[in-house]
Amino acid sequence: MSGVSFEDRVARTDEYLEAMQAIWSQEKPAYHGRFVSFEEVQAHPRPLQQPTPRIIIGGSSAPVLRRTLKAAPAR
């Protein structure tokens, strides 16, 4: 991520993913975090894939593996 400190990039990415999932799945999306905060937004149309679209994550670090496993659908 350009312009983002190395120390904050993992936390920022995790928060952005959580915020996107809130927008995609909540009737009246609201999210309050360290890097992004919103409420009373309208997000239409919603994705057909519920609760959220698949998110493809790539990389080779431990945080990427953790994020990938967290986002993986249960089988």
Distance bins in CASP14 RR format, pairs under 12 A and 6 or more apart:
PFRMAT RR
TARGET T0000
AUTHOR 0000-0000-0000
RMODE 2
METHOD distances of the structure
MODEL  1
1 8 0 0 0 0 1 0 0 0 0 0 0
1 9 1 0 1 0 0 0 0 0 0 0 0
1 10 0 0 0 0 0 1 0 0 0 0 0
1 11 0 0 0 0 0 1 0 0 0 0 0
1 12 1 0 0 1 0 0 0 0 0 0 0
1 13 1 0 0 1 0 0 0 0 0 0 0
1 15 0 0 0 0 0 1 0 0 0 0 0
1 16 0 0 0 0 1 0 0 0 0 0 0
1 35 0 0 0 0 0 1 0 0 0 0 0
2 9 0 0 0 0 0 1 0 0 0 0 0
2 12 0 0 0 0 0 1 0 0 0 0 0
3 9 0 0 0 0 1 0 0 0 0 0 0
3 12 0 0 0 0 0 1 0 0 0 0 0
4 10 0 0 0 0 0 1 0 0 0 0 0
4 11 0 0 0 0 1 0 0 0 0 0 0
4 12 1 0 1 0 0 0 0 0 0 0 0
4 13 0 0 0 0 1 0 0 0 0 0 0
4 15 0 0 0 0 0 1 0 0 0 0 0
4 16 0 0 0 0 0 1 0 0 0 0 0
4 35 0 0 0 0 1 0 0 0 0 0 0
5 11 0 0 0 0 0 1 0 0 0 0 0
5 12 0 0 0 0 1 0 0 0 0 0 0
5 35 0 0 0 0 0 1 0 0 0 0 0
6 12 0 0 0 0 0 1 0 0 0 0 0
6 61 0 0 0 0 0 1 0 0 0 0 0
6 63 0 0 0 0 0 1 0 0 0 0 0
7 63 0 0 0 0 0 1 0 0 0 0 0
8 14 0 0 0 0 0 1 0 0 0 0 0
8 15 0 0 0 0 1 0 0 0 0 0 0
8 16 0 0 0 0 0 1 0 0 0 0 0
8 34 0 0 0 0 1 0 0 0 0 0 0
8 35 1 0 0 1 0 0 0 0 0 0 0
8 63 0 0 0 0 0 1 0 0 0 0 0
9 15 0 0 0 0 0 1 0 0 0 0 0
9 16 0 0 0 0 0 1 0 0 0 0 0
9 35 0 0 0 0 0 1 0 0 0 0 0
9 61 0 0 0 0 0 1 0 0 0 0 0
9 63 0 0 0 0 1 0 0 0 0 0 0
9 64 0 0 0 0 0 1 0 0 0 0 0
9 67 0 0 0 0 0 1 0 0 0 0 0
10 16 0 0 0 0 0 1 0 0 0 0 0
10 17 0 0 0 0 0 1 0 0 0 0 0
10 35 0 0 0 0 0 1 0 0 0 0 0
10 57 0 0 0 0 0 1 0 0 0 0 0
10 59 0 0 0 0 0 1 0 0 0 0 0
10 61 0 0 0 0 1 0 0 0 0 0 0
10 62 0 0 0 0 1 0 0 0 0 0 0
10 63 1 0 1 0 0 0 0 0 0 0 0
10 64 0 0 0 0 1 0 0 0 0 0 0
10 65 0 0 0 0 0 1 0 0 0 0 0
10 66 0 0 0 0 1 0 0 0 0 0 0
10 67 0 0 0 0 1 0 0 0 0 0 0
11 17 0 0 0 0 0 1 0 0 0 0 0
11 18 0 0 0 0 0 1 0 0 0 0 0
11 33 0 0 0 0 1 0 0 0 0 0 0
11 34 1 0 0 1 0 0 0 0 0 0 0
11 35 1 0 0 1 0 0 0 0 0 0 0
11 36 0 0 0 0 0 1 0 0 0 0 0
11 63 0 0 0 0 1 0 0 0 0 0 0
11 67 0 0 0 0 0 1 0 0 0 0 0
12 18 0 0 0 0 0 1 0 0 0 0 0
12 19 0 0 0 0 0 1 0 0 0 0 0
12 33 0 0 0 0 0 1 0 0 0 0 0
12 34 0 0 0 0 1 0 0 0 0 0 0
12 35 1 0 1 0 0 0 0 0 0 0 0
12 36 0 0 0 0 1 0 0 0 0 0 0
12 63 0 0 0 0 0 1 0 0 0 0 0
12 67 0 0 0 0 0 1 0 0 0 0 0
13 19 0 0 0 0 0 1 0 0 0 0 0
13 20 0 0 0 0 0 1 0 0 0 0 0
13 35 0 0 0 0 1 0 0 0 0 0 0
13 36 0 0 0 0 0 1 0 0 0 0 0
13 55 0 0 0 0 0 1 0 0 0 0 0
13 57 0 0 0 0 1 0 0 0 0 0 0
13 58 0 0 0 0 0 1 0 0 0 0 0
13 59 0 0 0 0 0 1 0 0 0 0 0
13 61 0 0 0 0 0 1 0 0 0 0 0
13 63 0 0 0 0 1 0 0 0 0 0 0
13 64 0 0 0 0 1 0 0 0 0 0 0
13 66 0 0 0 0 0 1 0 0 0 0 0
13 67 1 0 0 1 0 0 0 0 0 0 0
13 68 0 0 0 0 0 1 0 0 0 0 0
13 70 0 0 0 0 0 1 0 0 0 0 0
13 71 0 0 0 0 0 1 0 0 0 0 0
14 20 0 0 0 0 0 1 0 0 0 0 0
14 21 0 0 0 0 0 1 0 0 0 0 0
14 33 0 0 0 0 0 1 0 0 0 0 0
14 34 0 0 0 0 0 1 0 0 0 0 0
14 35 0 0 0 0 1 0 0 0 0 0 0
14 36 0 0 0 0 0 1 0 0 0 0 0
14 55 0 0 0 0 0 1 0 0 0 0 0
14 57 0 0 0 0 0 1 0 0 0 0 0
14 63 0 0 0 0 1 0 0 0 0 0 0
14 64 0 0 0 0 0 1 0 0 0 0 0
14 66 0 0 0 0 1 0 0 0 0 0 0
14 67 1 0 0 1 0 0 0 0 0 0 0
14 68 0 0 0 0 0 1 0 0 0 0 0
14 70 0 0 0 0 1 0 0 0 0 0 0
14 71 0 0 0 0 0 1 0 0 0 0 0
15 21 0 0 0 0 0 1 0 0 0 0 0
15 22 0 0 0 0 0 1 0 0 0 0 0
15 31 0 0 0 0 1 0 0 0 0 0 0
15 32 0 0 0 0 0 1 0 0 0 0 0
15 33 1 0 1 0 0 0 0 0 0 0 0
15 34 1 0 0 1 0 0 0 0 0 0 0
15 35 1 0 1 0 0 0 0 0 0 0 0
15 36 1 0 1 0 0 0 0 0 0 0 0
15 37 0 0 0 0 1 0 0 0 0 0 0
15 38 0 0 0 0 0 1 0 0 0 0 0
15 67 0 0 0 0 0 1 0 0 0 0 0
16 22 0 0 0 0 0 1 0 0 0 0 0
16 23 0 0 0 0 0 1 0 0 0 0 0
16 31 0 0 0 0 1 0 0 0 0 0 0
16 33 0 0 0 0 0 1 0 0 0 0 0
16 34 0 0 0 0 0 1 0 0 0 0 0
16 35 1 0 0 1 0 0 0 0 0 0 0
16 36 1 0 0 1 0 0 0 0 0 0 0
16 38 0 0 0 0 0 1 0 0 0 0 0
16 55 0 0 0 0 0 1 0 0 0 0 0
16 57 0 0 0 0 0 1 0 0 0 0 0
16 67 0 0 0 0 0 1 0 0 0 0 0
17 23 0 0 0 0 0 1 0 0 0 0 0
17 24 0 0 0 0 0 1 0 0 0 0 0
17 31 0 0 0 0 0 1 0 0 0 0 0
17 35 0 0 0 0 0 1 0 0 0 0 0
17 36 0 0 0 0 0 1 0 0 0 0 0
17 52 0 0 0 0 1 0 0 0 0 0 0
17 53 0 0 0 0 0 1 0 0 0 0 0
17 55 1 0 0 1 0 0 0 0 0 0 0
17 56 0 0 0 0 0 1 0 0 0 0 0
17 57 0 0 0 0 1 0 0 0 0 0 0
17 63 0 0 0 0 0 1 0 0 0 0 0
17 64 0 0 0 0 0 1 0 0 0 0 0
17 66 0 0 0 0 0 1 0 0 0 0 0
17 67 1 0 0 1 0 0 0 0 0 0 0
17 68 0 0 0 0 0 1 0 0 0 0 0
17 70 0 0 0 0 1 0 0 0 0 0 0
17 71 1 0 0 1 0 0 0 0 0 0 0
18 24 0 0 0 0 0 1 0 0 0 0 0
18 25 0 0 0 0 0 1 0 0 0 0 0
18 26 0 0 0 0 0 1 0 0 0 0 0
18 29 0 0 0 0 0 1 0 0 0 0 0
18 30 0 0 0 0 0 1 0 0 0 0 0
18 31 1 0 0 1 0 0 0 0 0 0 0
18 32 0 0 0 0 0 1 0 0 0 0 0
18 33 0 0 0 0 1 0 0 0 0 0 0
18 34 0 0 0 0 0 1 0 0 0 0 0
18 35 0 0 0 0 0 1 0 0 0 0 0
18 36 0 0 0 0 1 0 0 0 0 0 0
18 37 0 0 0 0 0 1 0 0 0 0 0
18 38 0 0 0 0 0 1 0 0 0 0 0
18 52 0 0 0 0 0 1 0 0 0 0 0
18 55 0 0 0 0 0 1 0 0 0 0 0
18 67 0 0 0 0 0 1 0 0 0 0 0
18 70 0 0 0 0 0 1 0 0 0 0 0
18 71 0 0 0 0 0 1 0 0 0 0 0
19 25 0 0 0 0 0 1 0 0 0 0 0
19 26 0 0 0 0 0 1 0 0 0 0 0
19 29 0 0 0 0 1 0 0 0 0 0 0
19 30 0 0 0 0 1 0 0 0 0 0 0
19 31 1 0 1 0 0 0 0 0 0 0 0
19 32 0 0 0 0 1 0 0 0 0 0 0
19 33 1 0 0 1 0 0 0 0 0 0 0
19 34 0 0 0 0 0 1 0 0 0 0 0
19 35 0 0 0 0 1 0 0 0 0 0 0
19 36 1 0 1 0 0 0 0 0 0 0 0
19 37 0 0 0 0 1 0 0 0 0 0 0
19 38 1 0 0 1 0 0 0 0 0 0 0
19 39 0 0 0 0 0 1 0 0 0 0 0
19 41 0 0 0 0 0 1 0 0 0 0 0
19 43 0 0 0 0 0 1 0 0 0 0 0
19 52 0 0 0 0 0 1 0 0 0 0 0
20 26 0 0 0 0 0 1 0 0 0 0 0
20 29 0 0 0 0 1 0 0 0 0 0 0
20 31 0 0 0 0 1 0 0 0 0 0 0
20 36 0 0 0 0 1 0 0 0 0 0 0
20 38 0 0 0 0 0 1 0 0 0 0 0
20 43 0 0 0 0 1 0 0 0 0 0 0
20 46 0 0 0 0 0 1 0 0 0 0 0
20 47 0 0 0 0 0 1 0 0 0 0 0
20 51 0 0 0 0 0 1 0 0 0 0 0
20 52 1 0 0 1 0 0 0 0 0 0 0
20 53 0 0 0 0 1 0 0 0 0 0 0
20 55 1 0 0 1 0 0 0 0 0 0 0
20 71 0 0 0 0 0 1 0 0 0 0 0
21 29 0 0 0 0 1 0 0 0 0 0 0
21 31 0 0 0 0 1 0 0 0 0 0 0
21 43 0 0 0 0 0 1 0 0 0 0 0
21 46 0 0 0 0 0 1 0 0 0 0 0
21 47 0 0 0 0 0 1 0 0 0 0 0
21 49 0 0 0 0 0 1 0 0 0 0 0
21 50 0 0 0 0 0 1 0 0 0 0 0
21 51 1 0 0 1 0 0 0 0 0 0 0
21 52 1 0 1 0 0 0 0 0 0 0 0
21 53 0 0 0 0 1 0 0 0 0 0 0
21 54 0 0 0 0 0 1 0 0 0 0 0
21 55 0 0 0 0 1 0 0 0 0 0 0
21 70 0 0 0 0 0 1 0 0 0 0 0
21 71 0 0 0 0 1 0 0 0 0 0 0
22 28 0 0 0 0 1 0 0 0 0 0 0
22 29 1 0 1 0 0 0 0 0 0 0 0
22 30 1 0 0 1 0 0 0 0 0 0 0
22 31 1 0 1 0 0 0 0 0 0 0 0
22 32 0 0 0 0 1 0 0 0 0 0 0
22 33 0 0 0 0 0 1 0 0 0 0 0
22 36 0 0 0 0 1 0 0 0 0 0 0
22 37 0 0 0 0 0 1 0 0 0 0 0
22 38 0 0 0 0 1 0 0 0 0 0 0
22 39 0 0 0 0 1 0 0 0 0 0 0
22 41 0 0 0 0 1 0 0 0 0 0 0
22 43 0 0 0 0 1 0 0 0 0 0 0
22 46 0 0 0 0 0 1 0 0 0 0 0
22 51 0 0 0 0 0 1 0 0 0 0 0
22 52 0 0 0 0 1 0 0 0 0 0 0
23 29 1 0 1 0 0 0 0 0 0 0 0
23 30 0 0 0 0 1 0 0 0 0 0 0
23 31 1 0 0 1 0 0 0 0 0 0 0
23 36 0 0 0 0 0 1 0 0 0 0 0
23 38 0 0 0 0 1 0 0 0 0 0 0
23 39 0 0 0 0 0 1 0 0 0 0 0
23 41 1 0 0 1 0 0 0 0 0 0 0
23 42 0 0 0 0 1 0 0 0 0 0 0
23 43 1 0 1 0 0 0 0 0 0 0 0
23 44 0 0 0 0 0 1 0 0 0 0 0
23 45 0 0 0 0 0 1 0 0 0 0 0
23 46 0 0 0 0 1 0 0 0 0 0 0
23 47 0 0 0 0 1 0 0 0 0 0 0
23 51 0 0 0 0 0 1 0 0 0 0 0
23 52 0 0 0 0 1 0 0 0 0 0 0
23 53 0 0 0 0 0 1 0 0 0 0 0
24 31 0 0 0 0 0 1 0 0 0 0 0
24 41 0 0 0 0 0 1 0 0 0 0 0
24 43 1 0 0 1 0 0 0 0 0 0 0
24 44 0 0 0 0 0 1 0 0 0 0 0
24 45 0 0 0 0 0 1 0 0 0 0 0
24 46 1 0 0 1 0 0 0 0 0 0 0
24 47 1 0 1 0 0 0 0 0 0 0 0
24 48 0 0 0 0 0 1 0 0 0 0 0
24 49 0 0 0 0 1 0 0 0 0 0 0
24 50 0 0 0 0 1 0 0 0 0 0 0
24 51 1 0 0 1 0 0 0 0 0 0 0
24 52 1 0 1 0 0 0 0 0 0 0 0
24 53 1 0 0 1 0 0 0 0 0 0 0
24 54 0 0 0 0 0 1 0 0 0 0 0
24 55 0 0 0 0 0 1 0 0 0 0 0
25 31 0 0 0 0 0 1 0 0 0 0 0
25 43 0 0 0 0 1 0 0 0 0 0 0
25 46 1 0 0 1 0 0 0 0 0 0 0
25 47 0 0 0 0 1 0 0 0 0 0 0
25 49 0 0 0 0 0 1 0 0 0 0 0
25 50 1 0 0 1 0 0 0 0 0 0 0
25 51 1 0 1 0 0 0 0 0 0 0 0
25 52 1 0 1 0 0 0 0 0 0 0 0
25 53 0 0 0 0 0 1 0 0 0 0 0
26 38 0 0 0 0 0 1 0 0 0 0 0
26 39 0 0 0 0 0 1 0 0 0 0 0
26 40 0 0 0 0 0 1 0 0 0 0 0
26 41 0 0 0 0 1 0 0 0 0 0 0
26 42 0 0 0 0 0 1 0 0 0 0 0
26 43 0 0 0 0 1 0 0 0 0 0 0
26 46 0 0 0 0 1 0 0 0 0 0 0
26 50 0 0 0 0 0 1 0 0 0 0 0
26 51 0 0 0 0 1 0 0 0 0 0 0
26 52 0 0 0 0 0 1 0 0 0 0 0
27 40 0 0 0 0 0 1 0 0 0 0 0
27 41 0 0 0 0 0 1 0 0 0 0 0
27 42 0 0 0 0 0 1 0 0 0 0 0
27 43 0 0 0 0 1 0 0 0 0 0 0
27 44 0 0 0 0 0 1 0 0 0 0 0
27 46 0 0 0 0 1 0 0 0 0 0 0
28 38 0 0 0 0 0 1 0 0 0 0 0
28 39 1 0 0 1 0 0 0 0 0 0 0
28 40 1 0 0 1 0 0 0 0 0 0 0
28 41 1 0 0 1 0 0 0 0 0 0 0
28 42 0 0 0 0 1 0 0 0 0 0 0
28 43 0 0 0 0 1 0 0 0 0 0 0
28 44 0 0 0 0 0 1 0 0 0 0 0
29 36 0 0 0 0 0 1 0 0 0 0 0
29 37 0 0 0 0 0 1 0 0 0 0 0
29 38 1 0 0 1 0 0 0 0 0 0 0
29 39 1 0 0 1 0 0 0 0 0 0 0
29 40 0 0 0 0 1 0 0 0 0 0 0
29 41 1 0 1 0 0 0 0 0 0 0 0
29 42 0 0 0 0 1 0 0 0 0 0 0
29 43 1 0 1 0 0 0 0 0 0 0 0
29 44 0 0 0 0 0 1 0 0 0 0 0
29 46 0 0 0 0 1 0 0 0 0 0 0
29 52 0 0 0 0 0 1 0 0 0 0 0
30 36 0 0 0 0 0 1 0 0 0 0 0
30 37 0 0 0 0 1 0 0 0 0 0 0
30 38 1 0 0 1 0 0 0 0 0 0 0
30 39 1 1 0 0 0 0 0 0 0 0 0
30 40 1 0 0 1 0 0 0 0 0 0 0
30 41 1 0 0 1 0 0 0 0 0 0 0
30 42 0 0 0 0 0 1 0 0 0 0 0
30 43 0 0 0 0 0 1 0 0 0 0 0
31 37 1 0 0 1 0 0 0 0 0 0 0
31 38 1 0 1 0 0 0 0 0 0 0 0
31 39 1 0 0 1 0 0 0 0 0 0 0
31 40 0 0 0 0 0 1 0 0 0 0 0
31 41 0 0 0 0 1 0 0 0 0 0 0
31 43 0 0 0 0 0 1 0 0 0 0 0
32 38 1 0 0 1 0 0 0 0 0 0 0
32 39 1 0 0 1 0 0 0 0 0 0 0
33 39 0 0 0 0 0 1 0 0 0 0 0
43 52 0 0 0 0 0 1 0 0 0 0 0
46 52 0 0 0 0 1 0 0 0 0 0 0
46 53 0 0 0 0 1 0 0 0 0 0 0
47 53 1 0 1 0 0 0 0 0 0 0 0
47 54 0 0 0 0 1 0 0 0 0 0 0
47 55 0 0 0 0 0 1 0 0 0 0 0
48 54 0 0 0 0 0 1 0 0 0 0 0
49 55 0 0 0 0 0 1 0 0 0 0 0
49 73 0 0 0 0 0 1 0 0 0 0 0
50 73 0 0 0 0 0 1 0 0 0 0 0
51 71 0 0 0 0 0 1 0 0 0 0 0
51 73 0 0 0 0 1 0 0 0 0 0 0
51 74 0 0 0 0 0 1 0 0 0 0 0
52 71 0 0 0 0 1 0 0 0 0 0 0
52 73 0 0 0 0 1 0 0 0 0 0 0
53 71 0 0 0 0 0 1 0 0 0 0 0
53 73 0 0 0 0 0 1 0 0 0 0 0
54 68 0 0 0 0 0 1 0 0 0 0 0
54 71 0 0 0 0 1 0 0 0 0 0 0
54 72 0 0 0 0 1 0 0 0 0 0 0
54 73 1 0 0 1 0 0 0 0 0 0 0
55 67 0 0 0 0 1 0 0 0 0 0 0
55 68 0 0 0 0 1 0 0 0 0 0 0
55 70 0 0 0 0 0 1 0 0 0 0 0
55 71 1 0 1 0 0 0 0 0 0 0 0
55 72 0 0 0 0 1 0 0 0 0 0 0
55 73 0 0 0 0 0 1 0 0 0 0 0
56 64 0 0 0 0 0 1 0 0 0 0 0
56 67 0 0 0 0 0 1 0 0 0 0 0
56 68 0 0 0 0 1 0 0 0 0 0 0
56 71 0 0 0 0 1 0 0 0 0 0 0
56 72 0 0 0 0 0 1 0 0 0 0 0
57 63 0 0 0 0 0 1 0 0 0 0 0
57 64 1 0 0 1 0 0 0 0 0 0 0
57 65 0 0 0 0 1 0 0 0 0 0 0
57 66 0 0 0 0 0 1 0 0 0 0 0
57 67 1 0 1 0 0 0 0 0 0 0 0
57 68 1 0 1 0 0 0 0 0 0 0 0
57 69 0 0 0 0 1 0 0 0 0 0 0
57 70 0 0 0 0 1 0 0 0 0 0 0
57 71 1 0 0 1 0 0 0 0 0 0 0
57 72 0 0 0 0 1 0 0 0 0 0 0
58 64 1 0 1 0 0 0 0 0 0 0 0
58 65 0 0 0 0 1 0 0 0 0 0 0
58 67 0 0 0 0 1 0 0 0 0 0 0
58 68 1 0 0 1 0 0 0 0 0 0 0
58 71 0 0 0 0 0 1 0 0 0 0 0
59 65 0 0 0 0 1 0 0 0 0 0 0
59 66 0 0 0 0 0 1 0 0 0 0 0
59 67 0 0 0 0 1 0 0 0 0 0 0
59 68 0 0 0 0 1 0 0 0 0 0 0
60 68 0 0 0 0 0 1 0 0 0 0 0
61 67 0 0 0 0 1 0 0 0 0 0 0
61 68 0 0 0 0 0 1 0 0 0 0 0
62 68 0 0 0 0 0 1 0 0 0 0 0
62 69 0 0 0 0 0 1 0 0 0 0 0
63 69 0 0 0 0 0 1 0 0 0 0 0
63 70 0 0 0 0 0 1 0 0 0 0 0
64 70 0 0 0 0 0 1 0 0 0 0 0
64 71 0 0 0 0 0 1 0 0 0 0 0
65 71 0 0 0 0 0 1 0 0 0 0 0
65 72 0 0 0 0 0 1 0 0 0 0 0
66 72 0 0 0 0 0 1 0 0 0 0 0
END
